[in-house]
Amino acid sequence: MNPDTHKFAHITDCHLGSWRSPKLRELNLEAFERAVEACVAERVDFILITGDFFDVNVPDLAPVKRAVEVLKGARERGVEIYLIYGSHDFSPNTVSMIDILHSAGLFLKPVEGEMVDGKLSLKFIVDEKTGTKITGVSGRARELDVPSYEFLDVAALEAEPGFKIFLMHAPIAEITPPAFAYGEAVPIASLPRGFRYYGGGHLHKKIEYTTPEGGRIVYPGPLFGATFTDLEETAQGEKRGFYVVTFDSGGVRDVRFNEVNVADIVYRTIDAEGKTAKQVEDNLGAVVQELDSENKIVLIKVSGKLSSGKRADIDFSKLEQSLIQKGATAWFINRNGLVSSEATELRVVGSSREEVEDMILKERTARFSVDPAITDWRVRNALQTKLTGERGEQLAKGLLRGLKTEKLENEKNDDFEMRLLLEVQPIIEPKELSAAEGSPEKQN
């Protein structure tokens, strides 16, 4: 390779520590280990990780130990690592594991900045080996990072000479497919021009785009995935992996996707519409028996409205036992879209738990009306504004996510309650939080 030519790798959305299933958790860690080993074998100069490194900001220690070993091994072999927060990594109220690992010197965070005359002035980190200048904006929960783009000192960023990389953990509005448009997006015009590479995270979808100025915007998607939907898309052909980018002082010369495949996935669907619970159970049993499931992840999605019977009449545990006996590595029988014949009060259609939750919240907030006993017009207006329509739906989603916070191992009840309160309070009082997030201390 030409001595003036260099390479870097771009990895994102590892979600280490995700999955309750020990086997899936192990496969997720294995995907990360394989990716970094491939980076070292490729002799990349540095690795970019654009957020959601862990699945929660304070994860279990077992995946942390494995991650530390992998990161340390890469750096000992001369590969520098640059990492930004993702929405799963960051918390405004607690120290995250990312902070601890950064303090231990396992990677560099190229996201320092300060507010100067109403503008967010970002600093560059210069990679010692290649001279590459790296900066960016970390992700935050509930898209609280998105307003930061409105305040960027774009002129200063664009005036900086050299080969520049911008890292982000937010979707770009114009290039995000509608099916992946969750959360608030950043307009492409908000990005500083003149950067050779824009490394994205957060979207669980592989995306490549070239700007009119020749900059490359790249979203690698997750290495393995953290939800049923991720695995479903993998089974349907979506490749998982990371990018290796070759560049020189003149620009990006090659952008190549490297697939990481740690397990085969088989996927089947069952249409339960108009069938009895017994018929659906028989269909599921037949599918399970015909599957070649040994050493594979098995995904089965059953949906539709039963003509008679209830979901509880179907012996899913017996089907899962059959998959165990057939040697499946892991399995999911997704029945979120399966509706009992008696369930008529609220009709919700969705292919995942998240979609079902979204539909329920959308319908309920649309029906909300302020209690007529509240006669103070100021209180009524405030409630009407915050709790109805799209704003009410977003508030409800935020509260639901906040209330899903789980108690940590060995955490005292009082400490857990206080942490939960601190997580939920900013959702109820977004203006106060936004003001705090805009301060120079929060940007560093």
N, C-alpha and C positions, 0 to 999 in steps of 0.2 A: 504493500500500500504506500502511496505517496506520503513522504514524511509530513507534508502540510495538510494531509487529510486525516480526519478524526471520526470517531463514532461514539454515539451515546445510545442508551436504551431508555425507553419510556414505559413505565409500569403504572397501573392505577387500580383502585378499588379492590384491594386484596381482601378486605373484610376478614382479617385473621381473627380467629376465635368465634366466628359465626357457626351456626348449626348446633342443634342439640344432639344430633346423632354423632357419636364419637368417630364413626367411620368417615362421615362427610367432613367433619372438622379436620381429620387427619389428611384427607384428600386436598382440602383447601390449603393447608400448610405445605403439603407436598408440591402443589402447583407453584407456590412462591419459591420454594427451594429450587425447583427445576428451572424456573425463570432466571433466578440469580446465577445459578451454575452456567446456564446458557450464555448469560451476559459476560461472565468471566471468560468462557471459552471463546466468545466472539472478540475478546480483547477490547471491549468498549472502554472509553476513558472515564465515563461517569454514567450514573443511573439517575433518572428523574422518577419520583413517585408522587403522583398528583392527588393524594388524599384518600380517605377511608382506608388507611393502612390497617387499622383494627376495626372491628365491628362496633365497639363501644369505646368511650374515652378512657374507662378504667377496666380493662379486660382481665380475664383470668390469667394467672401467672404462667401456666404451662405454654400457651402459644407465645407469650412474651419471651420466655426463655429461648424457644426455637427461633423466633425472629431475631433476637439479639445475636445468636450464634451465626445466623446467615449473614446479617449485616456486617458483623465483625469480620467474618471470613472474607467477604468481598473487599472490604477496606484494607485488610492485611495483604491482599493481592493487588493493591494499587488502584482499585476502583472507588472513586469518590461517589457519595450518595447525597442527593438533594431532595428534600421531602417537604411538602406543605400539608397543612391540616385539610381534612375533609369534613363534611357535615357530621359524620359519625365520630370523628376524632376530637372535635372541639367542644369545650364547655366553657361558658363565661364565668361559671361559679366554682369550678373545681380544677385542680391540677390534673391534666390528662397524662396518659402514659407517653404520649408523643413528647411532652415537655420533659419528662424524666429521661427518656432515651436521648433526646437532644442534649440535655445537660451532661450526659455521659459521653458525649462526643461521637456517637454512632453515625450521625449524619448532620448536614447543614440545612437550615431553614432560610430560603431566599425570599422572605416575605416581610422584611422589616420596613417600616415607614413611619412618617409623622405628618401631622396636619400643619401646613404652612400657608398662612393667608387664605384659609378656606379650601386649600387643595391638599389631596393626599399625595405626598411626595414619597415614592418608593425608592429604596436603595438597591443597587445591584451587588450581587456576589460574583466575583470573578474566579472562574475555575483556573487553578494554578497551572494545570497541565496544558490546557488548550487555549486559554485566554477568553473563553466563552463568558458572556455576561448574562447572568440569570436573575430574574426577579418575578414577582407575581402577587396574586391575592389568594389567601387561604380560604377554604370553605368554612361556613358556619351553619349551625343547625337552623332550620326554618328559613333558609335563603337570606339570612341576615348579612351575608357578604355582598349581595347584589347591589345595594345602595353605594357600596364603596367605589364601584366603577363610575358612578356619576361624578365623583369628586377627584378622580385621578388627575394628577398633573401630567396630562398626555404630552404636552409640548416638551417637557424635560425628558420624558421617556423616549420620545421620538428623536430628540437631538443627540442622544448618547450614541457615539460611533461604535463600530465593531459588530461581531456576530452576536445577536441577542436572542434570548429565549424567554418567553412569558408563560408562567404556569398559573393555572386556574382550576377551581373545582366548581364550575357553574356551567349550565347549558348555554349555548349560543342560539338565540331565537331563530335566526334565519336558516340554520342547518340542522336543527333538531327535528327528527321525524315526529309527527303528531302523537304516535303511540308512546313515545318516550318523553313527551312534554309534561313532566311532573315538576311542579314548583315554578318559581319565577325565573325567567331567562334573561340573559344579558344581550342587548342589541350588538350586532357585530361592529357598529359604528363606535361603540364605547371602548373597543380595544385600541391600544396605541398602534399606529402603523409603523412599518419598517422593521418589525421583528421577523426573523427567519423561521422561527418555529413557535407555535402556540400549543402547549401541552395541556390537554383537558382531562378532567376527571368528573365523576358524579354520574354521568350517563352510562348505563349498562348496555352500551351499544357501540360497535366499532364504526367510527366515522372518520373520513378524510376529506379535507376541503382545502383548496388553494385560493388565497385572497388575490384581488386584482394586482397587488404589489408583488406577488410571488411568495408570500409567507404561507407556511403549511400549518393548518389547524388540524390537530389529530386527537381523537378520543380512542384509546385502545379497547375500552370496555373492561369488565372484570376478568381477572385471571381464571377464576373458577365460577364464582357466583355465590350469592347469599340467600336466594329465594327459590321457591318452586318455579316461578316464571323464568328466572335465569337458566335453570337446568332444562326447562321445557324448550327454551329458545336454542340452547346448545344442541339438544336432541333433534331439533328441526333444521340444523345446519349452521347456526351462528358459531363462528370460530372464536375460541378463547385464547388469549395470549398477550403478547406485548410487541412493541415496535423497536427496531434497531434503525437508527438514522445515521447516514454517512454525510459528512459536511466538510467544507473548507472555508477559507476566508471569503470566498465568493458566494457562498450560500449552501443550501441543502442539495446534495447530489443524489441521494437515494433514500427512500422511506420504505422499509420492508417489515411486513408483519410476520412474527414468529409464533406459530401455534404451540400452545401448551395443552396437552391432552393427558390427563391422569386417570381417566375412567371412561368406559363406554356407557352410553345412556340409551335405554330403550323406552319408547313412549307410545302409549296407546290411549285412545279415547273410547268412551262408552256412552251411547245415546240412550238415556233413560226415559225420554219423552213418551208418555202413554203406556209405559210398562208398569207391571206390579213390582213390589219390592223383591218378591221371590224371583221373578224373571231377571231383574237386574243382578241379583246375587249369583244366579246361574251363569249369566253372561260374563260377569267378572271372574268367576271360577274357571270358565273355559279359557278366557284370555290368559289368566295366570298360568294355567297348565301348558298352554302352547308356547309360552315365551321361553326363549333361551336367555335365562336371567343369571346364569352363573358368573360371578365376578363382575356384575354390571349393576348400575343404578337403574332402578325400574320406576317409571313415572306412569301412573294411570289417572286419567281425568274422567270423572263420571258427572254428567250434567243432564238436566231436563226435569220435568214435573212428573212424578209418579201418578199412575192412574188410581192406585190404591196402596195402602200401607205407608210406613214411615221410614225415614233413614235409619232409625234405631232398629228396624226389623232386619236390616242387612248385617250379617256377621262379618264385619271388616277384619276383626282380629283373626278369624280362621283363614282369611285370604292372606293376611300378612304372615301367618305361620307357614303357609304354603311357599311363599317367597323365600322365607328363611331356609326351609328345607331344600329349595332349589338353588341355594347358594348365592342369592342376590347380595351385593355389597351393601346396598341401602335401597329404601323404597318409599314412595309416597303414593297414597291413593287420595287424590284431591276430590273432595265431594262438596266443595263450596257452592257449586252450581246445581247441586241436587236438591230438589224441592219436594217436600211431602205433599200429598194431595190435600191435607188439611190446612196447609200454610197458604192462606189467601189474603191476610190482612195487609202485608207489605210485600210487594213483588220486587225482588232484587236480583239482577243478573250480573254475574261477574266471574272471571276465570281465576281469580286469586282472592285471598283474604283482604288484601289492600283495596282491590276494586269493589268488593262487597261493602267494606266499611265506608268507602267514598260515596257509594250510591245511597246508603242509608243516611249518612250525614247530609247529603245534598237534599234528599226528600224531606227530612225532618226540619232542617233550617228553612226550607221553602215554606213549610206550614206554620212556622213559629209566629206567634202574635203576642204582643205585650199584654200583660195582665191589666184589664180595665180598672182594677182597683187602684192602680198607680195613677194618681191624678196630676202629679207634678210634671208639667210638659217637658222640662229640661231632662228629668230622669227618663221619661218615655222616649224622647228623641235620642238620648244617648244609648238606651237599650235597643231601640229600633235600628240604629246605625250599626252597632257592634254585633248584634245577634241575628240579623236577618240577611238573606241573600248571600252573595259570594263572600262578603266579609265575615258573616256568621259561620259560613261553612269552613273558611280557613281557620277561624278561631277554634271551632270544634275539633278540626283535624289536629291543630297544634296541641290542644289539651289532651286529646286521646294519645298522641305520641308521648307527651310528657308524663301522663299517668301510667304508661307502660314501663316506666323506669323500674328496674328490679333491684331488690335488696342485695347488696354485696355480701360476699362471704365474710363472716365475723363482724359485720357492721351492726352497731347498736341501733335499736328501734328509734331512739330519739334522733340519732345522727341521720338515719334514713329518712325520717319524716322531714327534718330540716332540709336535707338535700333535695327531696321531692318538691318541697315548697319553693326552694330557690329555682328549681327547673321550671316550675309552672308559672311563677309570678311574672316573669318577662313576657309570657304569652298573653297574659291578661292585661299587662301594661306595656304594649309595644313601643310607645313613644319614648318612655323613660329608657327602655333598653336601647333603642336606636341612638339616642343621644349619647349614652355611655359608650356604645360601640364606635362612635365617630371620634372619640377622644384619642390623642396620640398614644396613651398607654395601651389602649385596646388594640391598636394597629400593630404594635410591636410583637 
